[in-house]
Amino acid sequence: MVDRFLRYSLERERKICVVLMDGGAMKKINLLVTAIDSDGFTARLPGRKRETHFALRDVLTAAYARGDQGELE
């Protein structure tokens, strides 16, 4: 299911909400996926110009960002 949301963000250029494990603590962030590879994905975080790589093993769940219902326009 997480892969589906990552592909949704990449293909439609829409932000998604992701819950990650970060140093033993859960962290909820909105992000825009810019690339997907075999071990994770690269995303742009709000307020940052530089992209960050995340490992798939750190992702607990993903969902639509607030205000996005996943409708096809």
mmCIF file as gemmi writes it, N, C-alpha and C atoms, coordinates in Angstrom:
data_model
loop_
_atom_site.group_PDB
_atom_site.id
_atom_site.type_symbol
_atom_site.label_atom_id
_atom_site.label_alt_id
_atom_site.label_comp_id
_atom_site.label_asym_id
_atom_site.label_entity_id
_atom_site.label_seq_id
_atom_site.pdbx_PDB_ins_code
_atom_site.Cartn_x
_atom_site.Cartn_y
_atom_site.Cartn_z
_atom_site.occupancy
_atom_site.B_iso_or_equiv
_atom_site.pdbx_formal_charge
_atom_site.auth_seq_id
_atom_site.auth_asym_id
_atom_site.pdbx_PDB_model_num
ATOM 1 N N . MET Axp A 1 ? 0.823 -1.196 0 1 0 ? 1 A 1
ATOM 2 C CA . MET Axp A 1 ? 0 0 0 1 0 ? 1 A 1
ATOM 3 C C . MET Axp A 1 ? 0.864 1.256 0 1 0 ? 1 A 1
ATOM 4 N N . VAL Axp A 2 ? 1.99 1.219 0.698 1 0 ? 2 A 1
ATOM 5 C CA . VAL Axp A 2 ? 2.884 2.377 0.731 1 0 ? 2 A 1
ATOM 6 C C . VAL Axp A 2 ? 3.405 2.673 -0.671 1 0 ? 2 A 1
ATOM 7 N N . ASP Axp A 3 ? 3.751 1.629 -1.421 1 0 ? 3 A 1
ATOM 8 C CA . ASP Axp A 3 ? 4.249 1.816 -2.789 1 0 ? 3 A 1
ATOM 9 C C . ASP Axp A 3 ? 3.229 2.545 -3.652 1 0 ? 3 A 1
ATOM 10 N N . ARG Axp A 4 ? 1.981 2.241 -3.449 1 0 ? 4 A 1
ATOM 11 C CA . ARG Axp A 4 ? 0.909 2.875 -4.222 1 0 ? 4 A 1
ATOM 12 C C . ARG Axp A 4 ? 0.875 4.392 -3.982 1 0 ? 4 A 1
ATOM 13 N N . PHE Axp A 5 ? 1.008 4.801 -2.737 1 0 ? 5 A 1
ATOM 14 C CA . PHE Axp A 5 ? 1.006 6.235 -2.42 1 0 ? 5 A 1
ATOM 15 C C . PHE Axp A 5 ? 2.274 6.918 -2.934 1 0 ? 5 A 1
ATOM 16 N N . LEU Axp A 6 ? 3.412 6.231 -2.863 1 0 ? 6 A 1
ATOM 17 C CA . LEU Axp A 6 ? 4.647 6.809 -3.387 1 0 ? 6 A 1
ATOM 18 C C . LEU Axp A 6 ? 4.533 7.036 -4.898 1 0 ? 6 A 1
ATOM 19 N N . ARG Axp A 7 ? 4 6.054 -5.612 1 0 ? 7 A 1
ATOM 20 C CA . ARG Axp A 7 ? 3.808 6.2 -7.059 1 0 ? 7 A 1
ATOM 21 C C . ARG Axp A 7 ? 2.79 7.298 -7.377 1 0 ? 7 A 1
ATOM 22 N N . TYR Axp A 8 ? 1.736 7.391 -6.564 1 0 ? 8 A 1
ATOM 23 C CA . TYR Axp A 8 ? 0.72 8.439 -6.732 1 0 ? 8 A 1
ATOM 24 C C . TYR Axp A 8 ? 1.375 9.818 -6.651 1 0 ? 8 A 1
ATOM 25 N N . SER Axp A 9 ? 2.204 10.024 -5.648 1 0 ? 9 A 1
ATOM 26 C CA . SER Axp A 9 ? 2.87 11.311 -5.466 1 0 ? 9 A 1
ATOM 27 C C . SER Axp A 9 ? 3.82 11.601 -6.623 1 0 ? 9 A 1
ATOM 28 N N . LEU Axp A 10 ? 4.563 10.604 -7.054 1 0 ? 10 A 1
ATOM 29 C CA . LEU Axp A 10 ? 5.522 10.785 -8.138 1 0 ? 10 A 1
ATOM 30 C C . LEU Axp A 10 ? 4.827 11.07 -9.463 1 0 ? 10 A 1
ATOM 31 N N . GLU Axp A 11 ? 3.823 10.276 -9.806 1 0 ? 11 A 1
ATOM 32 C CA . GLU Axp A 11 ? 3.157 10.409 -11.101 1 0 ? 11 A 1
ATOM 33 C C . GLU Axp A 11 ? 2.274 11.646 -11.204 1 0 ? 11 A 1
ATOM 34 N N . ARG Axp A 12 ? 1.599 12.008 -10.134 1 0 ? 12 A 1
ATOM 35 C CA . ARG Axp A 12 ? 0.652 13.127 -10.17 1 0 ? 12 A 1
ATOM 36 C C . ARG Axp A 12 ? 1.225 14.424 -9.589 1 0 ? 12 A 1
ATOM 37 N N . GLU Axp A 13 ? 2.464 14.355 -9.076 1 0 ? 13 A 1
ATOM 38 C CA . GLU Axp A 13 ? 3.125 15.509 -8.458 1 0 ? 13 A 1
ATOM 39 C C . GLU Axp A 13 ? 2.267 16.109 -7.356 1 0 ? 13 A 1
ATOM 40 N N . ARG Axp A 14 ? 1.783 15.246 -6.47 1 0 ? 14 A 1
ATOM 41 C CA . ARG Axp A 14 ? 0.952 15.66 -5.329 1 0 ? 14 A 1
ATOM 42 C C . ARG Axp A 14 ? 1.659 15.275 -4.034 1 0 ? 14 A 1
ATOM 43 N N . LYS Axp A 15 ? 1.486 16.072 -3.002 1 0 ? 15 A 1
ATOM 44 C CA . LYS Axp A 15 ? 2.06 15.756 -1.696 1 0 ? 15 A 1
ATOM 45 C C . LYS Axp A 15 ? 1.284 14.616 -1.046 1 0 ? 15 A 1
ATOM 46 N N . ILE Axp A 16 ? 1.996 13.822 -0.253 1 0 ? 16 A 1
ATOM 47 C CA . ILE Axp A 16 ? 1.38 12.771 0.55 1 0 ? 16 A 1
ATOM 48 C C . ILE Axp A 16 ? 1.867 12.912 1.983 1 0 ? 16 A 1
ATOM 49 N N . CYS Axp A 17 ? 1.16 12.282 2.895 1 0 ? 17 A 1
ATOM 50 C CA . CYS Axp A 17 ? 1.52 12.261 4.304 1 0 ? 17 A 1
ATOM 51 C C . CYS Axp A 17 ? 2.173 10.905 4.598 1 0 ? 17 A 1
ATOM 52 N N . VAL Axp A 18 ? 3.332 10.925 5.226 1 0 ? 18 A 1
ATOM 53 C CA . VAL Axp A 18 ? 4.074 9.702 5.51 1 0 ? 18 A 1
ATOM 54 C C . VAL Axp A 18 ? 4.452 9.677 6.99 1 0 ? 18 A 1
ATOM 55 N N . VAL Axp A 19 ? 4.323 8.509 7.619 1 0 ? 19 A 1
ATOM 56 C CA . VAL Axp A 19 ? 4.78 8.313 8.994 1 0 ? 19 A 1
ATOM 57 C C . VAL Axp A 19 ? 6.05 7.48 8.917 1 0 ? 19 A 1
ATOM 58 N N . LEU Axp A 20 ? 7.148 8.029 9.456 1 0 ? 20 A 1
ATOM 59 C CA . LEU Axp A 20 ? 8.465 7.407 9.396 1 0 ? 20 A 1
ATOM 60 C C . LEU Axp A 20 ? 8.998 7.117 10.79 1 0 ? 20 A 1
ATOM 61 N N . MET Axp A 21 ? 9.897 6.157 10.868 1 0 ? 21 A 1
ATOM 62 C CA . MET Axp A 21 ? 10.679 5.952 12.086 1 0 ? 21 A 1
ATOM 63 C C . MET Axp A 21 ? 11.945 6.779 11.929 1 0 ? 21 A 1
ATOM 64 N N . ASP Axp A 22 ? 12.178 7.68 12.85 1 0 ? 22 A 1
ATOM 65 C CA . ASP Axp A 22 ? 13.336 8.565 12.785 1 0 ? 22 A 1
ATOM 66 C C . ASP Axp A 22 ? 14.085 8.498 14.105 1 0 ? 22 A 1
ATOM 67 N N . GLY Axp A 23 ? 15.128 7.695 14.14 1 0 ? 23 A 1
ATOM 68 C CA . GLY Axp A 23 ? 15.925 7.571 15.366 1 0 ? 23 A 1
ATOM 69 C C . GLY Axp A 23 ? 15.149 6.977 16.527 1 0 ? 23 A 1
ATOM 70 N N . GLY Axp A 24 ? 14.251 6.04 16.264 1 0 ? 24 A 1
ATOM 71 C CA . GLY Axp A 24 ? 13.477 5.397 17.305 1 0 ? 24 A 1
ATOM 72 C C . GLY Axp A 24 ? 12.165 6.088 17.633 1 0 ? 24 A 1
ATOM 73 N N . ALA Axp A 25 ? 11.888 7.199 16.995 1 0 ? 25 A 1
ATOM 74 C CA . ALA Axp A 25 ? 10.638 7.921 17.223 1 0 ? 25 A 1
ATOM 75 C C . ALA Axp A 25 ? 9.854 8.029 15.914 1 0 ? 25 A 1
ATOM 76 N N . MET Axp A 26 ? 8.536 8.015 16.043 1 0 ? 26 A 1
ATOM 77 C CA . MET Axp A 26 ? 7.698 8.185 14.856 1 0 ? 26 A 1
ATOM 78 C C . MET Axp A 26 ? 7.615 9.661 14.499 1 0 ? 26 A 1
ATOM 79 N N . LYS Axp A 27 ? 7.636 9.935 13.197 1 0 ? 27 A 1
ATOM 80 C CA . LYS Axp A 27 ? 7.585 11.306 12.712 1 0 ? 27 A 1
ATOM 81 C C . LYS Axp A 27 ? 6.628 11.361 11.534 1 0 ? 27 A 1
ATOM 82 N N . LYS Axp A 28 ? 5.653 12.264 11.573 1 0 ? 28 A 1
ATOM 83 C CA . LYS Axp A 28 ? 4.673 12.428 10.504 1 0 ? 28 A 1
ATOM 84 C C . LYS Axp A 28 ? 5.038 13.665 9.69 1 0 ? 28 A 1
ATOM 85 N N . ILE Axp A 29 ? 5.23 13.481 8.365 1 0 ? 29 A 1
ATOM 86 C CA . ILE Axp A 29 ? 5.604 14.593 7.508 1 0 ? 29 A 1
ATOM 87 C C . ILE Axp A 29 ? 4.852 14.534 6.178 1 0 ? 29 A 1
ATOM 88 N N . ASN Axp A 30 ? 4.64 15.698 5.594 1 0 ? 30 A 1
ATOM 89 C CA . ASN Axp A 30 ? 4.115 15.794 4.239 1 0 ? 30 A 1
ATOM 90 C C . ASN Axp A 30 ? 5.306 15.954 3.316 1 0 ? 30 A 1
ATOM 91 N N . LEU Axp A 31 ? 5.267 15.272 2.178 1 0 ? 31 A 1
ATOM 92 C CA . LEU Axp A 31 ? 6.375 15.358 1.242 1 0 ? 31 A 1
ATOM 93 C C . LEU Axp A 31 ? 5.902 15.113 -0.178 1 0 ? 31 A 1
ATOM 94 N N . LEU Axp A 32 ? 6.761 15.469 -1.128 1 0 ? 32 A 1
ATOM 95 C CA . LEU Axp A 32 ? 6.503 15.266 -2.545 1 0 ? 32 A 1
ATOM 96 C C . LEU Axp A 32 ? 7.584 14.338 -3.08 1 0 ? 32 A 1
ATOM 97 N N . VAL Axp A 33 ? 7.205 13.166 -3.554 1 0 ? 33 A 1
ATOM 98 C CA . VAL Axp A 33 ? 8.159 12.18 -4.054 1 0 ? 33 A 1
ATOM 99 C C . VAL Axp A 33 ? 8.678 12.643 -5.412 1 0 ? 33 A 1
ATOM 100 N N . THR Axp A 34 ? 10.022 12.622 -5.576 1 0 ? 34 A 1
ATOM 101 C CA . THR Axp A 34 ? 10.638 13.033 -6.837 1 0 ? 34 A 1
ATOM 102 C C . THR Axp A 34 ? 11.296 11.87 -7.572 1 0 ? 34 A 1
ATOM 103 N N . ALA Axp A 35 ? 11.592 10.765 -6.856 1 0 ? 35 A 1
ATOM 104 C CA . ALA Axp A 35 ? 12.198 9.585 -7.487 1 0 ? 35 A 1
ATOM 105 C C . ALA Axp A 35 ? 12.007 8.383 -6.577 1 0 ? 35 A 1
ATOM 106 N N . ILE Axp A 36 ? 11.906 7.205 -7.196 1 0 ? 36 A 1
ATOM 107 C CA . ILE Axp A 36 ? 11.787 5.948 -6.459 1 0 ? 36 A 1
ATOM 108 C C . ILE Axp A 36 ? 12.871 5.011 -6.973 1 0 ? 36 A 1
ATOM 109 N N . ASP Axp A 37 ? 13.599 4.376 -6.038 1 0 ? 37 A 1
ATOM 110 C CA . ASP Axp A 37 ? 14.597 3.387 -6.429 1 0 ? 37 A 1
ATOM 111 C C . ASP Axp A 37 ? 14.362 2.091 -5.669 1 0 ? 37 A 1
ATOM 112 N N . SER Axp A 38 ? 15.273 1.145 -5.788 1 0 ? 38 A 1
ATOM 113 C CA . SER Axp A 38 ? 15.056 -0.186 -5.222 1 0 ? 38 A 1
ATOM 114 C C . SER Axp A 38 ? 15.039 -0.212 -3.694 1 0 ? 38 A 1
ATOM 115 N N . ASP Axp A 39 ? 15.772 0.67 -3.037 1 0 ? 39 A 1
ATOM 116 C CA . ASP Axp A 39 ? 15.832 0.631 -1.576 1 0 ? 39 A 1
ATOM 117 C C . ASP Axp A 39 ? 15.1 1.77 -0.887 1 0 ? 39 A 1
ATOM 118 N N . GLY Axp A 40 ? 14.509 2.673 -1.641 1 0 ? 40 A 1
ATOM 119 C CA . GLY Axp A 40 ? 13.801 3.787 -1.023 1 0 ? 40 A 1
ATOM 120 C C . GLY Axp A 40 ? 13.298 4.791 -2.041 1 0 ? 40 A 1
ATOM 121 N N . PHE Axp A 41 ? 13.216 6.044 -1.595 1 0 ? 41 A 1
ATOM 122 C CA . PHE Axp A 41 ? 12.712 7.099 -2.469 1 0 ? 41 A 1
ATOM 123 C C . PHE Axp A 41 ? 13.331 8.428 -2.079 1 0 ? 41 A 1
ATOM 124 N N . THR Axp A 42 ? 13.31 9.35 -3.025 1 0 ? 42 A 1
ATOM 125 C CA . THR Axp A 42 ? 13.798 10.702 -2.805 1 0 ? 42 A 1
ATOM 126 C C . THR Axp A 42 ? 12.6 11.628 -2.817 1 0 ? 42 A 1
ATOM 127 N N . ALA Axp A 43 ? 12.591 12.572 -1.872 1 0 ? 43 A 1
ATOM 128 C CA . ALA Axp A 43 ? 11.437 13.464 -1.751 1 0 ? 43 A 1
ATOM 129 C C . ALA Axp A 43 ? 11.876 14.865 -1.374 1 0 ? 43 A 1
ATOM 130 N N . ARG Axp A 44 ? 11.008 15.813 -1.698 1 0 ? 44 A 1
ATOM 131 C CA . ARG Axp A 44 ? 11.21 17.207 -1.327 1 0 ? 44 A 1
ATOM 132 C C . ARG Axp A 44 ? 10.298 17.508 -0.145 1 0 ? 44 A 1
ATOM 133 N N . LEU Axp A 45 ? 10.884 18.018 0.923 1 0 ? 45 A 1
ATOM 134 C CA . LEU Axp A 45 ? 10.133 18.365 2.124 1 0 ? 45 A 1
ATOM 135 C C . LEU Axp A 45 ? 9.708 19.825 2.057 1 0 ? 45 A 1
ATOM 136 N N . PRO Axp A 46 ? 8.615 20.179 2.73 1 0 ? 46 A 1
ATOM 137 C CA . PRO Axp A 46 ? 8.149 21.573 2.722 1 0 ? 46 A 1
ATOM 138 C C . PRO Axp A 46 ? 9.203 22.52 3.296 1 0 ? 46 A 1
ATOM 139 N N . GLY Axp A 47 ? 9.405 23.632 2.619 1 0 ? 47 A 1
ATOM 140 C CA . GLY Axp A 47 ? 10.344 24.639 3.104 1 0 ? 47 A 1
ATOM 141 C C . GLY Axp A 47 ? 11.801 24.336 2.812 1 0 ? 47 A 1
ATOM 142 N N . ARG Axp A 48 ? 12.076 23.26 2.103 1 0 ? 48 A 1
ATOM 143 C CA . ARG Axp A 48 ? 13.456 22.907 1.77 1 0 ? 48 A 1
ATOM 144 C C . ARG Axp A 48 ? 13.597 22.781 0.258 1 0 ? 48 A 1
ATOM 145 N N . LYS Axp A 49 ? 14.706 23.284 -0.259 1 0 ? 49 A 1
ATOM 146 C CA . LYS Axp A 49 ? 14.965 23.184 -1.689 1 0 ? 49 A 1
ATOM 147 C C . LYS Axp A 49 ? 15.685 21.895 -2.035 1 0 ? 49 A 1
ATOM 148 N N . ARG Axp A 50 ? 16.438 21.382 -1.082 1 0 ? 50 A 1
ATOM 149 C CA . ARG Axp A 50 ? 17.231 20.17 -1.298 1 0 ? 50 A 1
ATOM 150 C C . ARG Axp A 50 ? 16.383 18.924 -1.055 1 0 ? 50 A 1
ATOM 151 N N . GLU Axp A 51 ? 16.59 17.913 -1.898 1 0 ? 51 A 1
ATOM 152 C CA . GLU Axp A 51 ? 15.839 16.667 -1.762 1 0 ? 51 A 1
ATOM 153 C C . GLU Axp A 51 ? 16.513 15.743 -0.756 1 0 ? 51 A 1
ATOM 154 N N . THR Axp A 52 ? 15.719 14.868 -0.129 1 0 ? 52 A 1
ATOM 155 C CA . THR Axp A 52 ? 16.197 13.945 0.889 1 0 ? 52 A 1
ATOM 156 C C . THR Axp A 52 ? 15.838 12.526 0.483 1 0 ? 52 A 1
ATOM 157 N N . HIS Axp A 53 ? 16.745 11.572 0.752 1 0 ? 53 A 1
ATOM 158 C CA . HIS Axp A 53 ? 16.486 10.165 0.444 1 0 ? 53 A 1
ATOM 159 C C . HIS Axp A 53 ? 15.992 9.465 1.709 1 0 ? 53 A 1
ATOM 160 N N . PHE Axp A 54 ? 14.942 8.655 1.57 1 0 ? 54 A 1
ATOM 161 C CA . PHE Axp A 54 ? 14.37 7.891 2.674 1 0 ? 54 A 1
ATOM 162 C C . PHE Axp A 54 ? 14.406 6.406 2.324 1 0 ? 54 A 1
ATOM 163 N N . ALA Axp A 55 ? 14.693 5.565 3.3 1 0 ? 55 A 1
ATOM 164 C CA . ALA Axp A 55 ? 14.675 4.116 3.093 1 0 ? 55 A 1
ATOM 165 C C . ALA Axp A 55 ? 13.251 3.605 3.265 1 0 ? 55 A 1
ATOM 166 N N . LEU Axp A 56 ? 12.847 2.658 2.426 1 0 ? 56 A 1
ATOM 167 C CA . LEU Axp A 56 ? 11.503 2.083 2.529 1 0 ? 56 A 1
ATOM 168 C C . LEU Axp A 56 ? 11.274 1.395 3.868 1 0 ? 56 A 1
ATOM 169 N N . ARG Axp A 57 ? 12.322 0.833 4.446 1 0 ? 57 A 1
ATOM 170 C CA . ARG Axp A 57 ? 12.174 0.127 5.731 1 0 ? 57 A 1
ATOM 171 C C . ARG Axp A 57 ? 11.787 1.072 6.871 1 0 ? 57 A 1
ATOM 172 N N . ASP Axp A 58 ? 12.021 2.379 6.7 1 0 ? 58 A 1
ATOM 173 C CA . ASP Axp A 58 ? 11.677 3.363 7.735 1 0 ? 58 A 1
ATOM 174 C C . ASP Axp A 58 ? 10.241 3.87 7.629 1 0 ? 58 A 1
ATOM 175 N N . VAL Axp A 59 ? 9.566 3.579 6.52 1 0 ? 59 A 1
ATOM 176 C CA . VAL Axp A 59 ? 8.201 4.061 6.3 1 0 ? 59 A 1
ATOM 177 C C . VAL Axp A 59 ? 7.205 3.112 6.959 1 0 ? 59 A 1
ATOM 178 N N . LEU Axp A 60 ? 6.404 3.63 7.866 1 0 ? 60 A 1
ATOM 179 C CA . LEU Axp A 60 ? 5.391 2.821 8.54 1 0 ? 60 A 1
ATOM 180 C C . LEU Axp A 60 ? 4.077 2.824 7.766 1 0 ? 60 A 1
ATOM 181 N N . THR Axp A 61 ? 3.654 3.99 7.303 1 0 ? 61 A 1
ATOM 182 C CA . THR Axp A 61 ? 2.409 4.1 6.542 1 0 ? 61 A 1
ATOM 183 C C . THR Axp A 61 ? 2.428 5.383 5.714 1 0 ? 61 A 1
ATOM 184 N N . ALA Axp A 62 ? 1.526 5.444 4.753 1 0 ? 62 A 1
ATOM 185 C CA . ALA Axp A 62 ? 1.397 6.633 3.912 1 0 ? 62 A 1
ATOM 186 C C . ALA Axp A 62 ? -0.083 6.859 3.618 1 0 ? 62 A 1
ATOM 187 N N . ALA Axp A 63 ? -0.447 8.111 3.367 1 0 ? 63 A 1
ATOM 188 C CA . ALA Axp A 63 ? -1.845 8.462 3.097 1 0 ? 63 A 1
ATOM 189 C C . ALA Axp A 63 ? -1.881 9.751 2.288 1 0 ? 63 A 1
ATOM 190 N N . TYR Axp A 64 ? -3.075 10.108 1.818 1 0 ? 64 A 1
ATOM 191 C CA . TYR Axp A 64 ? -3.242 11.379 1.125 1 0 ? 64 A 1
ATOM 192 C C . TYR Axp A 64 ? -2.96 12.516 2.093 1 0 ? 64 A 1
ATOM 193 N N . ALA Axp A 65 ? -2.366 13.581 1.584 1 0 ? 65 A 1
ATOM 194 C CA . ALA Axp A 65 ? -2.139 14.774 2.401 1 0 ? 65 A 1
ATOM 195 C C . ALA Axp A 65 ? -3.486 15.443 2.666 1 0 ? 65 A 1
ATOM 196 N N . ARG Axp A 66 ? -3.526 16.269 3.664 1 0 ? 66 A 1
ATOM 197 C CA . ARG Axp A 66 ? -4.754 16.967 4.031 1 0 ? 66 A 1
ATOM 198 C C . ARG Axp A 66 ? -5.307 17.75 2.833 1 0 ? 66 A 1
ATOM 199 N N . GLY Axp A 67 ? -6.585 17.596 2.572 1 0 ? 67 A 1
ATOM 200 C CA . GLY Axp A 67 ? -7.242 18.283 1.471 1 0 ? 67 A 1
ATOM 201 C C . GLY Axp A 67 ? -7.223 17.535 0.166 1 0 ? 67 A 1
ATOM 202 N N . ASP Axp A 68 ? -6.489 16.418 0.102 1 0 ? 68 A 1
ATOM 203 C CA . ASP Axp A 68 ? -6.413 15.622 -1.124 1 0 ? 68 A 1
ATOM 204 C C . ASP Axp A 68 ? -7.241 14.344 -0.924 1 0 ? 68 A 1
ATOM 205 N N . GLN Axp A 69 ? -8.204 14.13 -1.797 1 0 ? 69 A 1
ATOM 206 C CA . GLN Axp A 69 ? -9.037 12.939 -1.7 1 0 ? 69 A 1
ATOM 207 C C . GLN Axp A 69 ? -8.678 11.901 -2.749 1 0 ? 69 A 1
ATOM 208 N N . GLY Axp A 70 ? -7.651 12.188 -3.566 1 0 ? 70 A 1
ATOM 209 C CA . GLY Axp A 70 ? -7.204 11.244 -4.569 1 0 ? 70 A 1
ATOM 210 C C . GLY Axp A 70 ? -8.051 11.212 -5.822 1 0 ? 70 A 1
ATOM 211 N N . GLU Axp A 71 ? -8.832 12.257 -6.049 1 0 ? 71 A 1
ATOM 212 C CA . GLU Axp A 71 ? -9.676 12.288 -7.242 1 0 ? 71 A 1
ATOM 213 C C . GLU Axp A 71 ? -8.829 12.446 -8.485 1 0 ? 71 A 1
ATOM 214 N N . LEU Axp A 72 ? -9.256 11.858 -9.563 1 0 ? 72 A 1
ATOM 215 C CA . LEU Axp A 72 ? -8.621 12.035 -10.855 1 0 ? 72 A 1
ATOM 216 C C . LEU Axp A 72 ? -9.295 13.196 -11.553 1 0 ? 72 A 1
ATOM 217 N N . GLU Axp A 73 ? -8.519 14.174 -11.937 1 0 ? 73 A 1
ATOM 218 C CA . GLU Axp A 73 ? -9.081 15.405 -12.51 1 0 ? 73 A 1
ATOM 219 C C . GLU Axp A 73 ? -9.441 15.239 -13.952 1 0 ? 73 A 1
